[in-house]
Amino acid sequence: MAYNEFKMDNQWLPFTPNRSFAKDPRIFVAADGMHFTTHDGRQVIDGISSLWCVGAGHNRKPINDAIKQQLDTLDYATAFSVSNDKAFKAAEMIAAMAPGDLNKVLFCNSGSEAADTSLKVALAYHRARGEGHRNIFIGRERGYHGVGFGGMSVGGIPANRKVYGTSLLPRVDHLRFIHDPLKHAFVQHQEPVWEEDILLELENRILPLHDPSNVAAVIVEPVAGSAGWYVPPKGYLKRLREICDKHGILLIFDEVITGFGRLGTAFGADWYGVQPDMLNFAKCVTNGVIPLGGVVCSQRIYDAMMGAHGSAPDHAIEFFHGYTYSGHPVACAAAIATLELFQQENLFARAGQMGQVLSDAMFGAIKGLPHVIGIRSLGLACAVELAPQPGMPGKRAFDVFLDCFHRGVLVRNAGDNLVFAPPYIVEREHIETMVSVLADAIKRLPA
Ligand SMILES: Cc1ncc(COP(=O)(O)O)c(C=O)c1O
């Protein structure tokens, strides 16, 4: 199939080098299972689940049917002061999957909105308890929490922040990054064991500097996804939980990538055995088919917010926040069908199994190739780090991304990392193709 009947004059592409794209367009017109079809009729393996979204693979009939049926039944209904049956059902399913007393789902439409929602809940919760002075947030260097001003502020990817200066939230600090390129460049499907206690910095420097009684929340990704799949040291999240508990600080896990199966468990919180106070999700919850995101809050947070209004009249709103499309019935119908499909096909466990296959194949074929200075795998994701080309950071990985694309594999370049995170339905043969195409592209790089 070849299809070229469109102009490319009017779309400004997100997070994309637009001038380069215009010279070498990469356009999909169809997708099924593990593959895309391009406008010029080629097949491309989706090696990244379309940015960590399409866990169940493309074009899944139960999800598509649920959407079509919902459109014919209740297309849309406002979310304010009324609701819809699918939003309650989706929330019930998500709460049942979430650990411990994470029971109350605030829906939104994206991971960025989830980040800002969770930060706002943190401030409102502390204020409801009479601790409105707790307004400092702590993120982590190279963390990614989307592109809203809240998420950007707690995020730590320099290129995403540098243009916005004092427009970022003022009372934010960052934990140091969780990577040691000398001792732990290669992380093969397990947690790296650090001799150093990396969280001493939080206890001994960051918290005393601000005074812990002023800190509202710490927000981290269980595994740093967008930066290039960096795995925290063993015990890190447990210790972070303990420090937060000691000082009454909320802990937010941004599980937009790790949520719904990527590590072989429902959430990163399950893999690590650590329960946050809020858990942000998006992407895989609808298999990426329709935008939906949310924050699962603990019962304790919800109760505090309701309790603070105990003496207020019944018509008083407890939390002035929400989106026109919060709990959109079509998105929630897609979520219900997606979560059922994950369960029916046991796809989280499959992600765990295929993660080992991906990791073995990647370490076998890529370690030792020129320019490769690190490989990190955990769950069904693996990143290969290249030495930056002097004076041109990111160039080598971009060249490899282009080369792979033209040879039928979509890989994600993030800085000088190349990341694979295929759908959970991936087969051994797809992994072999992805890894050999990547290896050849790396070998073709100029010295
Ligand atoms: C951890 C994390 N949080 C938030 C986001 C932002 O999500 P969205 O692009 O849906 O706004 C992303 C996107 O990749 C993410 O990885």
The ligand as a MOL file (V3000), in Angstrom:
LIG
                    3D

  0  0  0     0  0            999 V3000
M  V30 BEGIN CTAB
M  V30 COUNTS 16 16 0 0 0
M  V30 BEGIN ATOM
M  V30 1 C 6.8180 9.2360 33.7570 0
M  V30 2 C 6.0530 10.1200 32.8320 0
M  V30 3 N 5.2490 11.0560 33.3350 0
M  V30 4 C 4.5220 11.8740 32.5540 0
M  V30 5 C 4.5940 11.7650 31.1920 0
M  V30 6 C 3.8060 12.7140 30.3340 0
M  V30 7 O 2.7600 12.0510 29.7200 0
M  V30 8 P 1.9640 12.7440 28.5250 0
M  V30 9 O 2.9010 12.8150 27.3660 0
M  V30 10 O 0.8010 11.7970 28.3210 0
M  V30 11 O 1.5150 14.0800 28.9860 0
M  V30 12 C 5.3960 10.8000 30.6100 0
M  V30 13 C 5.4890 10.6470 29.1570 0
M  V30 14 O 6.2650 9.9180 28.6140 0
M  V30 15 C 6.1680 9.9600 31.4480 0
M  V30 16 O 6.9840 9.0430 30.9460 0
M  V30 END ATOM
M  V30 BEGIN BOND
M  V30 1 1 1 2
M  V30 2 1 2 3
M  V30 3 2 2 15
M  V30 4 2 3 4
M  V30 5 1 4 5
M  V30 6 1 5 6
M  V30 7 2 5 12
M  V30 8 1 6 7
M  V30 9 1 7 8
M  V30 10 2 8 9
M  V30 11 1 8 10
M  V30 12 1 8 11
M  V30 13 1 12 13
M  V30 14 1 12 15
M  V30 15 2 13 14
M  V30 16 1 15 16
M  V30 END BOND
M  V30 END CTAB
M  END
